[in-house]
Amino acid sequence: MPSRIDVFGFHMIPKHVALLLLFISLTMGTVGLGLFVFCLSAYNIYQRQSSSSSGSGGGGSSRWKDGKALGANIKGVGDLPKPKSGG
């Protein structure tokens, strides 16, 4: 059993996934639960295929090294590019 489960980009522990599935089944019924499980399965299959086709990277557009993203390092609004004047 994995320690974290990817639920549409949210990495949740199995206990929280079970609570989420219970909440979905209570609010949307069996049809909604089936649709959610189907979409989650399709998402996970797509993520596995895209990560295996991109080589050893973690998938997506950013590159990772030692758990840190390489590239732009934006920490706040002040780090964003300034708009061009004379619009």
PDB file of N, CA, C and O in Angstrom:
ATOM      1  N   MET A   1       0.848  -1.181   0.000  1.00  0.00           N
ATOM      2  CA  MET A   1       0.000   0.000   0.000  1.00  0.00           C
ATOM      3  C   MET A   1       0.890   1.240   0.000  1.00  0.00           C
ATOM      4  O   MET A   1       1.759   1.371   0.862  1.00  0.00           O
ATOM      5  N   PRO A   2       0.689   2.147  -0.949  1.00  0.00           N
ATOM      6  CA  PRO A   2       1.526   3.355  -0.991  1.00  0.00           C
ATOM      7  C   PRO A   2       1.217   4.290   0.184  1.00  0.00           C
ATOM      8  O   PRO A   2       0.105   4.295   0.712  1.00  0.00           O
ATOM      9  N   SER A   3       2.214   5.074   0.579  1.00  0.00           N
ATOM     10  CA  SER A   3       2.001   6.004   1.692  1.00  0.00           C
ATOM     11  C   SER A   3       1.243   7.243   1.243  1.00  0.00           C
ATOM     12  O   SER A   3       0.563   7.876   2.051  1.00  0.00           O
ATOM     13  N   ARG A   4       1.349   7.603  -0.040  1.00  0.00           N
ATOM     14  CA  ARG A   4       0.628   8.757  -0.595  1.00  0.00           C
ATOM     15  C   ARG A   4      -0.042   8.336  -1.896  1.00  0.00           C
ATOM     16  O   ARG A   4       0.528   7.575  -2.679  1.00  0.00           O
ATOM     17  N   ILE A   5      -1.248   8.832  -2.120  1.00  0.00           N
ATOM     18  CA  ILE A   5      -1.997   8.525  -3.339  1.00  0.00           C
ATOM     19  C   ILE A   5      -2.269   9.844  -4.051  1.00  0.00           C
ATOM     20  O   ILE A   5      -2.744  10.804  -3.445  1.00  0.00           O
ATOM     21  N   ASP A   6      -1.962   9.876  -5.344  1.00  0.00           N
ATOM     22  CA  ASP A   6      -2.166  11.080  -6.146  1.00  0.00           C
ATOM     23  C   ASP A   6      -3.625  11.170  -6.561  1.00  0.00           C
ATOM     24  O   ASP A   6      -4.111  10.349  -7.339  1.00  0.00           O
ATOM     25  N   VAL A   7      -4.324  12.176  -6.034  1.00  0.00           N
ATOM     26  CA  VAL A   7      -5.729  12.402  -6.370  1.00  0.00           C
ATOM     27  C   VAL A   7      -5.803  13.738  -7.096  1.00  0.00           C
ATOM     28  O   VAL A   7      -5.981  14.785  -6.474  1.00  0.00           O
ATOM     29  N   PHE A   8      -5.666  13.692  -8.421  1.00  0.00           N
ATOM     30  CA  PHE A   8      -5.705  14.881  -9.274  1.00  0.00           C
ATOM     31  C   PHE A   8      -4.714  15.947  -8.808  1.00  0.00           C
ATOM     32  O   PHE A   8      -5.053  17.129  -8.749  1.00  0.00           O
ATOM     33  N   GLY A   9      -3.497  15.531  -8.478  1.00  0.00           N
ATOM     34  CA  GLY A   9      -2.454  16.464  -8.086  1.00  0.00           C
ATOM     35  C   GLY A   9      -2.336  16.667  -6.586  1.00  0.00           C
ATOM     36  O   GLY A   9      -1.358  17.253  -6.124  1.00  0.00           O
ATOM     37  N   PHE A  10      -3.294  16.204  -5.824  1.00  0.00           N
ATOM     38  CA  PHE A  10      -3.226  16.286  -4.368  1.00  0.00           C
ATOM     39  C   PHE A  10      -2.710  14.948  -3.848  1.00  0.00           C
ATOM     40  O   PHE A  10      -3.319  13.910  -4.111  1.00  0.00           O
ATOM     41  N   HIS A  11      -1.610  14.955  -3.122  1.00  0.00           N
ATOM     42  CA  HIS A  11      -1.031  13.723  -2.602  1.00  0.00           C
ATOM     43  C   HIS A  11      -1.610  13.475  -1.211  1.00  0.00           C
ATOM     44  O   HIS A  11      -1.276  14.164  -0.248  1.00  0.00           O
ATOM     45  N   MET A  12      -2.486  12.475  -1.130  1.00  0.00           N
ATOM     46  CA  MET A  12      -3.237  12.206   0.088  1.00  0.00           C
ATOM     47  C   MET A  12      -2.852  10.858   0.674  1.00  0.00           C
ATOM     48  O   MET A  12      -2.469   9.937  -0.049  1.00  0.00           O
ATOM     49  N   ILE A  13      -2.961  10.753   2.023  1.00  0.00           N
ATOM     50  CA  ILE A  13      -2.736   9.462   2.663  1.00  0.00           C
ATOM     51  C   ILE A  13      -3.981   8.603   2.444  1.00  0.00           C
ATOM     52  O   ILE A  13      -5.067   9.138   2.222  1.00  0.00           O
ATOM     53  N   PRO A  14      -3.836   7.274   2.506  1.00  0.00           N
ATOM     54  CA  PRO A  14      -4.980   6.387   2.223  1.00  0.00           C
ATOM     55  C   PRO A  14      -6.212   6.662   3.094  1.00  0.00           C
ATOM     56  O   PRO A  14      -7.339   6.503   2.624  1.00  0.00           O
ATOM     57  N   LYS A  15      -6.018   7.068   4.339  1.00  0.00           N
ATOM     58  CA  LYS A  15      -7.153   7.377   5.225  1.00  0.00           C
ATOM     59  C   LYS A  15      -7.979   8.536   4.667  1.00  0.00           C
ATOM     60  O   LYS A  15      -9.209   8.496   4.709  1.00  0.00           O
ATOM     61  N   HIS A  16      -7.315   9.560   4.150  1.00  0.00           N
ATOM     62  CA  HIS A  16      -8.026  10.704   3.587  1.00  0.00           C
ATOM     63  C   HIS A  16      -8.711  10.345   2.269  1.00  0.00           C
ATOM     64  O   HIS A  16      -9.782  10.868   1.963  1.00  0.00           O
ATOM     65  N   VAL A  17      -8.101   9.461   1.494  1.00  0.00           N
ATOM     66  CA  VAL A  17      -8.735   9.006   0.248  1.00  0.00           C
ATOM     67  C   VAL A  17     -10.008   8.229   0.573  1.00  0.00           C
ATOM     68  O   VAL A  17     -11.021   8.380  -0.110  1.00  0.00           O
ATOM     69  N   ALA A  18      -9.957   7.395   1.618  1.00  0.00           N
ATOM     70  CA  ALA A  18     -11.146   6.647   2.020  1.00  0.00           C
ATOM     71  C   ALA A  18     -12.259   7.595   2.461  1.00  0.00           C
ATOM     72  O   ALA A  18     -13.422   7.379   2.120  1.00  0.00           O
ATOM     73  N   LEU A  19     -11.921   8.637   3.211  1.00  0.00           N
ATOM     74  CA  LEU A  19     -12.919   9.621   3.627  1.00  0.00           C
ATOM     75  C   LEU A  19     -13.483  10.373   2.419  1.00  0.00           C
ATOM     76  O   LEU A  19     -14.678  10.664   2.370  1.00  0.00           O
ATOM     77  N   LEU A  20     -12.629  10.685   1.453  1.00  0.00           N
ATOM     78  CA  LEU A  20     -13.080  11.362   0.240  1.00  0.00           C
ATOM     79  C   LEU A  20     -14.057  10.479  -0.540  1.00  0.00           C
ATOM     80  O   LEU A  20     -15.092  10.954  -1.008  1.00  0.00           O
ATOM     81  N   LEU A  21     -13.726   9.204  -0.676  1.00  0.00           N
ATOM     82  CA  LEU A  21     -14.611   8.283  -1.387  1.00  0.00           C
ATOM     83  C   LEU A  21     -15.942   8.121  -0.653  1.00  0.00           C
ATOM     84  O   LEU A  21     -16.990   8.022  -1.291  1.00  0.00           O
ATOM     85  N   LEU A  22     -15.909   8.092   0.672  1.00  0.00           N
ATOM     86  CA  LEU A  22     -17.142   8.012   1.454  1.00  0.00           C
ATOM     87  C   LEU A  22     -17.995   9.260   1.244  1.00  0.00           C
ATOM     88  O   LEU A  22     -19.207   9.160   1.056  1.00  0.00           O
ATOM     89  N   PHE A  23     -17.369  10.426   1.275  1.00  0.00           N
ATOM     90  CA  PHE A  23     -18.092  11.679   1.066  1.00  0.00           C
ATOM     91  C   PHE A  23     -18.710  11.732  -0.331  1.00  0.00           C
ATOM     92  O   PHE A  23     -19.853  12.157  -0.498  1.00  0.00           O
ATOM     93  N   ILE A  24     -17.941  11.296  -1.331  1.00  0.00           N
ATOM     94  CA  ILE A  24     -18.465  11.301  -2.705  1.00  0.00           C
ATOM     95  C   ILE A  24     -19.639  10.340  -2.835  1.00  0.00           C
ATOM     96  O   ILE A  24     -20.633  10.662  -3.486  1.00  0.00           O
ATOM     97  N   SER A  25     -19.535   9.168  -2.227  1.00  0.00           N
ATOM     98  CA  SER A  25     -20.630   8.205  -2.335  1.00  0.00           C
ATOM     99  C   SER A  25     -21.881   8.699  -1.608  1.00  0.00           C
ATOM    100  O   SER A  25     -22.997   8.421  -2.045  1.00  0.00           O
ATOM    101  N   LEU A  26     -21.706   9.429  -0.502  1.00  0.00           N
ATOM    102  CA  LEU A  26     -22.864   9.957   0.219  1.00  0.00           C
ATOM    103  C   LEU A  26     -23.525  11.104  -0.533  1.00  0.00           C
ATOM    104  O   LEU A  26     -24.750  11.231  -0.522  1.00  0.00           O
ATOM    105  N   THR A  27     -22.722  11.941  -1.185  1.00  0.00           N
ATOM    106  CA  THR A  27     -23.288  13.118  -1.838  1.00  0.00           C
ATOM    107  C   THR A  27     -23.730  12.856  -3.273  1.00  0.00           C
ATOM    108  O   THR A  27     -24.714  13.440  -3.726  1.00  0.00           O
ATOM    109  N   MET A  28     -23.024  11.992  -3.995  1.00  0.00           N
ATOM    110  CA  MET A  28     -23.341  11.804  -5.412  1.00  0.00           C
ATOM    111  C   MET A  28     -23.843  10.404  -5.737  1.00  0.00           C
ATOM    112  O   MET A  28     -24.202  10.136  -6.883  1.00  0.00           O
ATOM    113  N   GLY A  29     -23.876   9.517  -4.770  1.00  0.00           N
ATOM    114  CA  GLY A  29     -24.393   8.177  -4.997  1.00  0.00           C
ATOM    115  C   GLY A  29     -23.395   7.281  -5.727  1.00  0.00           C
ATOM    116  O   GLY A  29     -22.229   7.630  -5.913  1.00  0.00           O
ATOM    117  N   THR A  30     -23.888   6.131  -6.127  1.00  0.00           N
ATOM    118  CA  THR A  30     -23.009   5.149  -6.755  1.00  0.00           C
ATOM    119  C   THR A  30     -22.577   5.582  -8.156  1.00  0.00           C
ATOM    120  O   THR A  30     -21.466   5.274  -8.587  1.00  0.00           O
ATOM    121  N   VAL A  31     -23.446   6.289  -8.859  1.00  0.00           N
ATOM    122  CA  VAL A  31     -23.083   6.746 -10.205  1.00  0.00           C
ATOM    123  C   VAL A  31     -21.956   7.778 -10.121  1.00  0.00           C
ATOM    124  O   VAL A  31     -20.995   7.713 -10.888  1.00  0.00           O
ATOM    125  N   GLY A  32     -22.071   8.722  -9.195  1.00  0.00           N
ATOM    126  CA  GLY A  32     -21.025   9.727  -9.012  1.00  0.00           C
ATOM    127  C   GLY A  32     -19.719   9.114  -8.543  1.00  0.00           C
ATOM    128  O   GLY A  32     -18.642   9.515  -8.985  1.00  0.00           O
ATOM    129  N   LEU A  33     -19.816   8.134  -7.641  1.00  0.00           N
ATOM    130  CA  LEU A  33     -18.615   7.451  -7.161  1.00  0.00           C
ATOM    131  C   LEU A  33     -17.950   6.694  -8.303  1.00  0.00           C
ATOM    132  O   LEU A  33     -16.727   6.728  -8.441  1.00  0.00           O
ATOM    133  N   GLY A  34     -18.742   6.017  -9.118  1.00  0.00           N
ATOM    134  CA  GLY A  34     -18.183   5.297 -10.264  1.00  0.00           C
ATOM    135  C   GLY A  34     -17.520   6.232 -11.254  1.00  0.00           C
ATOM    136  O   GLY A  34     -16.452   5.923 -11.782  1.00  0.00           O
ATOM    137  N   LEU A  35     -18.146   7.377 -11.513  1.00  0.00           N
ATOM    138  CA  LEU A  35     -17.575   8.365 -12.421  1.00  0.00           C
ATOM    139  C   LEU A  35     -16.267   8.931 -11.862  1.00  0.00           C
ATOM    140  O   LEU A  35     -15.297   9.109 -12.599  1.00  0.00           O
ATOM    141  N   PHE A  36     -16.248   9.211 -10.556  1.00  0.00           N
ATOM    142  CA  PHE A  36     -15.032   9.728  -9.922  1.00  0.00           C
ATOM    143  C   PHE A  36     -13.900   8.713 -10.014  1.00  0.00           C
ATOM    144  O   PHE A  36     -12.775   9.068 -10.366  1.00  0.00           O
ATOM    145  N   VAL A  37     -14.189   7.458  -9.703  1.00  0.00           N
ATOM    146  CA  VAL A  37     -13.156   6.405  -9.753  1.00  0.00           C
ATOM    147  C   VAL A  37     -12.667   6.215 -11.183  1.00  0.00           C
ATOM    148  O   VAL A  37     -11.471   6.022 -11.407  1.00  0.00           O
ATOM    149  N   PHE A  38     -13.580   6.267 -12.156  1.00  0.00           N
ATOM    150  CA  PHE A  38     -13.182   6.144 -13.558  1.00  0.00           C
ATOM    151  C   PHE A  38     -12.244   7.286 -13.959  1.00  0.00           C
ATOM    152  O   PHE A  38     -11.197   7.049 -14.562  1.00  0.00           O
ATOM    153  N   CYS A  39     -12.619   8.517 -13.626  1.00  0.00           N
ATOM    154  CA  CYS A  39     -11.786   9.673 -13.983  1.00  0.00           C
ATOM    155  C   CYS A  39     -10.437   9.637 -13.262  1.00  0.00           C
ATOM    156  O   CYS A  39      -9.407   9.979 -13.843  1.00  0.00           O
ATOM    157  N   LEU A  40     -10.450   9.221 -11.992  1.00  0.00           N
ATOM    158  CA  LEU A  40      -9.195   9.119 -11.240  1.00  0.00           C
ATOM    159  C   LEU A  40      -8.282   8.054 -11.841  1.00  0.00           C
ATOM    160  O   LEU A  40      -7.068   8.244 -11.913  1.00  0.00           O
ATOM    161  N   SER A  41      -8.859   6.940 -12.269  1.00  0.00           N
ATOM    162  CA  SER A  41      -8.069   5.882 -12.911  1.00  0.00           C
ATOM    163  C   SER A  41      -7.473   6.374 -14.222  1.00  0.00           C
ATOM    164  O   SER A  41      -6.300   6.131 -14.504  1.00  0.00           O
ATOM    165  N   ALA A  42      -8.286   7.071 -15.029  1.00  0.00           N
ATOM    166  CA  ALA A  42      -7.785   7.600 -16.301  1.00  0.00           C
ATOM    167  C   ALA A  42      -6.674   8.616 -16.054  1.00  0.00           C
ATOM    168  O   ALA A  42      -5.684   8.635 -16.785  1.00  0.00           O
ATOM    169  N   TYR A  43      -6.822   9.454 -15.041  1.00  0.00           N
ATOM    170  CA  TYR A  43      -5.795  10.443 -14.696  1.00  0.00           C
ATOM    171  C   TYR A  43      -4.487   9.761 -14.302  1.00  0.00           C
ATOM    172  O   TYR A  43      -3.416  10.156 -14.762  1.00  0.00           O
ATOM    173  N   ASN A  44      -4.574   8.744 -13.457  1.00  0.00           N
ATOM    174  CA  ASN A  44      -3.363   8.058 -13.002  1.00  0.00           C
ATOM    175  C   ASN A  44      -2.683   7.299 -14.140  1.00  0.00           C
ATOM    176  O   ASN A  44      -1.454   7.266 -14.206  1.00  0.00           O
ATOM    177  N   ILE A  45      -3.455   6.693 -15.031  1.00  0.00           N
ATOM    178  CA  ILE A  45      -2.869   6.005 -16.184  1.00  0.00           C
ATOM    179  C   ILE A  45      -2.156   7.011 -17.076  1.00  0.00           C
ATOM    180  O   ILE A  45      -1.044   6.755 -17.536  1.00  0.00           O
ATOM    181  N   TYR A  46      -2.797   8.164 -17.323  1.00  0.00           N
ATOM    182  CA  TYR A  46      -2.173   9.205 -18.143  1.00  0.00           C
ATOM    183  C   TYR A  46      -0.882   9.716 -17.492  1.00  0.00           C
ATOM    184  O   TYR A  46       0.114   9.928 -18.184  1.00  0.00           O
ATOM    185  N   GLN A  47      -0.892   9.915 -16.179  1.00  0.00           N
ATOM    186  CA  GLN A  47       0.293  10.408 -15.482  1.00  0.00           C
ATOM    187  C   GLN A  47       1.445   9.400 -15.577  1.00  0.00           C
ATOM    188  O   GLN A  47       2.596   9.789 -15.774  1.00  0.00           O
ATOM    189  N   ARG A  48       1.136   8.123 -15.438  1.00  0.00           N
ATOM    190  CA  ARG A  48       2.181   7.094 -15.538  1.00  0.00           C
ATOM    191  C   ARG A  48       2.761   7.029 -16.942  1.00  0.00           C
ATOM    192  O   ARG A  48       3.971   6.885 -17.111  1.00  0.00           O
ATOM    193  N   GLN A  49       1.893   7.136 -17.961  1.00  0.00           N
ATOM    194  CA  GLN A  49       2.379   7.085 -19.338  1.00  0.00           C
ATOM    195  C   GLN A  49       3.212   8.307 -19.673  1.00  0.00           C
ATOM    196  O   GLN A  49       4.234   8.184 -20.349  1.00  0.00           O
ATOM    197  N   SER A  50       2.802   9.485 -19.218  1.00  0.00           N
ATOM    198  CA  SER A  50       3.548  10.702 -19.540  1.00  0.00           C
ATOM    199  C   SER A  50       4.874  10.747 -18.793  1.00  0.00           C
ATOM    200  O   SER A  50       5.850  11.285 -19.315  1.00  0.00           O
ATOM    201  N   SER A  51       4.933  10.192 -17.577  1.00  0.00           N
ATOM    202  CA  SER A  51       6.192  10.204 -16.847  1.00  0.00           C
ATOM    203  C   SER A  51       7.159   9.160 -17.402  1.00  0.00           C
ATOM    204  O   SER A  51       8.371   9.376 -17.381  1.00  0.00           O
ATOM    205  N   SER A  52       6.642   8.027 -17.901  1.00  0.00           N
ATOM    206  CA  SER A  52       7.534   7.015 -18.455  1.00  0.00           C
ATOM    207  C   SER A  52       8.050   7.428 -19.831  1.00  0.00           C
ATOM    208  O   SER A  52       9.152   7.037 -20.215  1.00  0.00           O
ATOM    209  N   SER A  53       7.278   8.207 -20.572  1.00  0.00           N
ATOM    210  CA  SER A  53       7.729   8.630 -21.899  1.00  0.00           C
ATOM    211  C   SER A  53       8.711   9.796 -21.830  1.00  0.00           C
ATOM    212  O   SER A  53       9.448  10.037 -22.785  1.00  0.00           O
ATOM    213  N   SER A  54       8.731  10.528 -20.701  1.00  0.00           N
ATOM    214  CA  SER A  54       9.645  11.668 -20.586  1.00  0.00           C
ATOM    215  C   SER A  54      10.985  11.267 -19.999  1.00  0.00           C
ATOM    216  O   SER A  54      11.817  12.134 -19.731  1.00  0.00           O
ATOM    217  N   GLY A  55      11.217   9.989 -19.793  1.00  0.00           N
ATOM    218  CA  GLY A  55      12.503   9.533 -19.280  1.00  0.00           C
ATOM    219  C   GLY A  55      12.506   9.502 -17.767  1.00  0.00           C
ATOM    220  O   GLY A  55      11.522   9.106 -17.142  1.00  0.00           O
ATOM    221  N   SER A  56      13.620   9.924 -17.177  1.00  0.00           N
ATOM    222  CA  SER A  56      13.756   9.839 -15.725  1.00  0.00           C
ATOM    223  C   SER A  56      13.175  11.044 -15.008  1.00  0.00           C
ATOM    224  O   SER A  56      13.191  11.089 -13.778  1.00  0.00           O
ATOM    225  N   GLY A  57      12.662  12.024 -15.744  1.00  0.00           N
ATOM    226  CA  GLY A  57      12.087  13.215 -15.124  1.00  0.00           C
ATOM    227  C   GLY A  57      10.775  12.910 -14.444  1.00  0.00           C
ATOM    228  O   GLY A  57      10.230  11.818 -14.601  1.00  0.00           O
ATOM    229  N   GLY A  58      10.263  13.861 -13.693  1.00  0.00           N
ATOM    230  CA  GLY A  58       9.035  13.663 -12.956  1.00  0.00           C
ATOM    231  C   GLY A  58       7.804  13.987 -13.759  1.00  0.00           C
ATOM    232  O   GLY A  58       6.706  13.987 -13.202  1.00  0.00           O
ATOM    233  N   GLY A  59       7.931  14.264 -15.042  1.00  0.00           N
ATOM    234  CA  GLY A  59       6.775  14.617 -15.843  1.00  0.00           C
ATOM    235  C   GLY A  59       6.484  16.099 -15.724  1.00  0.00           C
ATOM    236  O   GLY A  59       7.068  16.779 -14.880  1.00  0.00           O
ATOM    237  N   GLY A  60       5.602  16.602 -16.544  1.00  0.00           N
ATOM    238  CA  GLY A  60       5.271  18.017 -16.504  1.00  0.00           C
ATOM    239  C   GLY A  60       6.310  18.838 -17.228  1.00  0.00           C
ATOM    240  O   GLY A  60       7.218  18.289 -17.852  1.00  0.00           O
ATOM    241  N   SER A  61       6.182  20.166 -17.149  1.00  0.00           N
ATOM    242  CA  SER A  61       7.083  21.039 -17.890  1.00  0.00           C
ATOM    243  C   SER A  61       8.307  21.447 -17.082  1.00  0.00           C
ATOM    244  O   SER A  61       9.296  21.893 -17.664  1.00  0.00           O
ATOM    245  N   SER A  62       8.274  21.310 -15.761  1.00  0.00           N
ATOM    246  CA  SER A  62       9.427  21.715 -14.962  1.00  0.00           C
ATOM    247  C   SER A  62      10.368  20.533 -14.770  1.00  0.00           C
ATOM    248  O   SER A  62       9.954  19.374 -14.792  1.00  0.00           O
ATOM    249  N   ARG A  63      11.625  20.850 -14.585  1.00  0.00           N
ATOM    250  CA  ARG A  63      12.617  19.815 -14.336  1.00  0.00           C
ATOM    251  C   ARG A  63      12.964  19.827 -12.856  1.00  0.00           C
ATOM    252  O   ARG A  63      12.968  20.884 -12.224  1.00  0.00           O
ATOM    253  N   TRP A  64      13.253  18.658 -12.303  1.00  0.00           N
ATOM    254  CA  TRP A  64      13.524  18.521 -10.885  1.00  0.00           C
ATOM    255  C   TRP A  64      14.922  17.974 -10.665  1.00  0.00           C
ATOM    256  O   TRP A  64      15.404  17.148 -11.441  1.00  0.00           O
ATOM    257  N   LYS A  65      15.572  18.440  -9.600  1.00  0.00           N
ATOM    258  CA  LYS A  65      16.863  17.905  -9.198  1.00  0.00           C
ATOM    259  C   LYS A  65      16.927  17.939  -7.685  1.00  0.00           C
ATOM    260  O   LYS A  65      16.785  19.004  -7.084  1.00  0.00           O
ATOM    261  N   ASP A  66      17.138  16.799  -7.064  1.00  0.00           N
ATOM    262  CA  ASP A  66      17.221  16.673  -5.616  1.00  0.00           C
ATOM    263  C   ASP A  66      15.983  17.240  -4.923  1.00  0.00           C
ATOM    264  O   ASP A  66      16.094  17.859  -3.865  1.00  0.00           O
ATOM    265  N   GLY A  67      14.806  17.034  -5.512  1.00  0.00           N
ATOM    266  CA  GLY A  67      13.569  17.482  -4.905  1.00  0.00           C
ATOM    267  C   GLY A  67      13.257  18.950  -5.077  1.00  0.00           C
ATOM    268  O   GLY A  67      12.295  19.444  -4.490  1.00  0.00           O
ATOM    269  N   LYS A  68      14.047  19.665  -5.870  1.00  0.00           N
ATOM    270  CA  LYS A  68      13.817  21.091  -6.085  1.00  0.00           C
ATOM    271  C   LYS A  68      13.618  21.350  -7.573  1.00  0.00           C
ATOM    272  O   LYS A  68      14.268  20.737  -8.420  1.00  0.00           O
ATOM    273  N   ALA A  69      12.709  22.270  -7.872  1.00  0.00           N
ATOM    274  CA  ALA A  69      12.443  22.612  -9.270  1.00  0.00           C
ATOM    275  C   ALA A  69      13.543  23.519  -9.794  1.00  0.00           C
ATOM    276  O   ALA A  69      14.004  24.424  -9.099  1.00  0.00           O
ATOM    277  N   LEU A  70      13.955  23.268 -11.016  1.00  0.00           N
ATOM    278  CA  LEU A  70      14.946  24.117 -11.670  1.00  0.00           C
ATOM    279  C   LEU A  70      14.215  25.101 -12.572  1.00  0.00           C
ATOM    280  O   LEU A  70      13.190  24.759 -13.161  1.00  0.00           O
ATOM    281  N   GLY A  71      14.725  26.299 -12.683  1.00  0.00           N
ATOM    282  CA  GLY A  71      14.087  27.290 -13.542  1.00  0.00           C
ATOM    283  C   GLY A  71      13.743  28.533 -12.750  1.00  0.00           C
ATOM    284  O   GLY A  71      14.455  28.904 -11.816  1.00  0.00           O
ATOM    285  N   ALA A  72      12.646  29.174 -13.127  1.00  0.00           N
ATOM    286  CA  ALA A  72      12.229  30.428 -12.490  1.00  0.00           C
ATOM    287  C   ALA A  72      11.936  30.197 -11.014  1.00  0.00           C
ATOM    288  O   ALA A  72      11.341  29.188 -10.635  1.00  0.00           O
ATOM    289  N   ASN A  73      12.361  31.142 -10.192  1.00  0.00           N
ATOM    290  CA  ASN A  73      12.156  31.050  -8.759  1.00  0.00           C
ATOM    291  C   ASN A  73      11.320  32.242  -8.312  1.00  0.00           C
ATOM    292  O   ASN A  73      11.858  33.228  -7.810  1.00  0.00           O
ATOM    293  N   ILE A  74      10.016  32.153  -8.492  1.00  0.00           N
ATOM    294  CA  ILE A  74       9.104  33.234  -8.133  1.00  0.00           C
ATOM    295  C   ILE A  74       8.560  32.938  -6.745  1.00  0.00           C
ATOM    296  O   ILE A  74       7.903  31.920  -6.528  1.00  0.00           O
ATOM    297  N   LYS A  75       8.841  33.844  -5.803  1.00  0.00           N
ATOM    298  CA  LYS A  75       8.396  33.652  -4.428  1.00  0.00           C
ATOM    299  C   LYS A  75       7.249  34.574  -4.049  1.00  0.00           C
ATOM    300  O   LYS A  75       6.555  34.320  -3.065  1.00  0.00           O
ATOM    301  N   GLY A  76       7.041  35.629  -4.806  1.00  0.00           N
ATOM    302  CA  GLY A  76       5.974  36.558  -4.472  1.00  0.00           C
ATOM    303  C   GLY A  76       5.616  37.423  -5.654  1.00  0.00           C
ATOM    304  O   GLY A  76       6.158  37.250  -6.745  1.00  0.00           O
ATOM    305  N   VAL A  77       4.694  38.363  -5.443  1.00  0.00           N
ATOM    306  CA  VAL A  77       4.231  39.221  -6.519  1.00  0.00           C
ATOM    307  C   VAL A  77       5.355  40.110  -7.022  1.00  0.00           C
ATOM    308  O   VAL A  77       5.396  40.435  -8.209  1.00  0.00           O
ATOM    309  N   GLY A  78       6.264  40.509  -6.150  1.00  0.00           N
ATOM    310  CA  GLY A  78       7.376  41.370  -6.551  1.00  0.00           C
ATOM    311  C   GLY A  78       8.348  40.695  -7.502  1.00  0.00           C
ATOM    312  O   GLY A  78       9.097  41.383  -8.196  1.00  0.00           O
ATOM    313  N   ASP A  79       8.359  39.377  -7.554  1.00  0.00           N
ATOM    314  CA  ASP A  79       9.261  38.643  -8.432  1.00  0.00           C
ATOM    315  C   ASP A  79       8.702  38.459  -9.845  1.00  0.00           C
ATOM    316  O   ASP A  79       9.421  38.017 -10.740  1.00  0.00           O
ATOM    317  N   LEU A  80       7.431  38.793 -10.049  1.00  0.00           N
ATOM    318  CA  LEU A  80       6.828  38.635 -11.373  1.00  0.00           C
ATOM    319  C   LEU A  80       7.380  39.666 -12.332  1.00  0.00           C
ATOM    320  O   LEU A  80       7.791  40.744 -11.900  1.00  0.00           O
ATOM    321  N   PRO A  81       7.402  39.365 -13.636  1.00  0.00           N
ATOM    322  CA  PRO A  81       7.897  40.344 -14.614  1.00  0.00           C
ATOM    323  C   PRO A  81       7.028  41.591 -14.635  1.00  0.00           C
ATOM    324  O   PRO A  81       5.811  41.517 -14.469  1.00  0.00           O
ATOM    325  N   LYS A  82       7.662  42.728 -14.838  1.00  0.00           N
ATOM    326  CA  LYS A  82       6.946  44.007 -14.874  1.00  0.00           C
ATOM    327  C   LYS A  82       6.242  44.155 -16.216  1.00  0.00           C
ATOM    328  O   LYS A  82       6.799  43.767 -17.243  1.00  0.00           O
ATOM    329  N   PRO A  83       5.012  44.715 -16.232  1.00  0.00           N
ATOM    330  CA  PRO A  83       4.321  44.900 -17.510  1.00  0.00           C
ATOM    331  C   PRO A  83       4.986  45.993 -18.338  1.00  0.00           C
ATOM    332  O   PRO A  83       5.552  46.944 -17.799  1.00  0.00           O
ATOM    333  N   LYS A  84       4.908  45.838 -19.654  1.00  0.00           N
ATOM    334  CA  LYS A  84       5.497  46.818 -20.566  1.00  0.00           C
ATOM    335  C   LYS A  84       4.660  48.088 -20.524  1.00  0.00           C
ATOM    336  O   LYS A  84       3.431  48.032 -20.520  1.00  0.00           O
ATOM    337  N   SER A  85       5.328  49.222 -20.492  1.00  0.00           N
ATOM    338  CA  SER A  85       4.603  50.488 -20.473  1.00  0.00           C
ATOM    339  C   SER A  85       4.262  50.916 -21.891  1.00  0.00           C
ATOM    340  O   SER A  85       4.904  50.475 -22.844  1.00  0.00           O
ATOM    341  N   GLY A  86       3.257  51.770 -22.037  1.00  0.00           N
ATOM    342  CA  GLY A  86       2.846  52.262 -23.348  1.00  0.00           C
ATOM    343  C   GLY A  86       1.888  51.335 -24.042  1.00  0.00           C
ATOM    344  O   GLY A  86       1.949  51.176 -25.261  1.00  0.00           O
ATOM    345  N   GLY A  87       0.987  50.709 -23.277  1.00  0.00           N
ATOM    346  CA  GLY A  87       0.089  49.716 -23.774  1.00  0.00           C
ATOM    347  C   GLY A  87      -0.985  50.228 -24.632  1.00  0.00           C
ATOM    348  O   GLY A  87      -1.813  49.454 -25.113  1.00  0.00           O
TER     349      GLY A  87
END
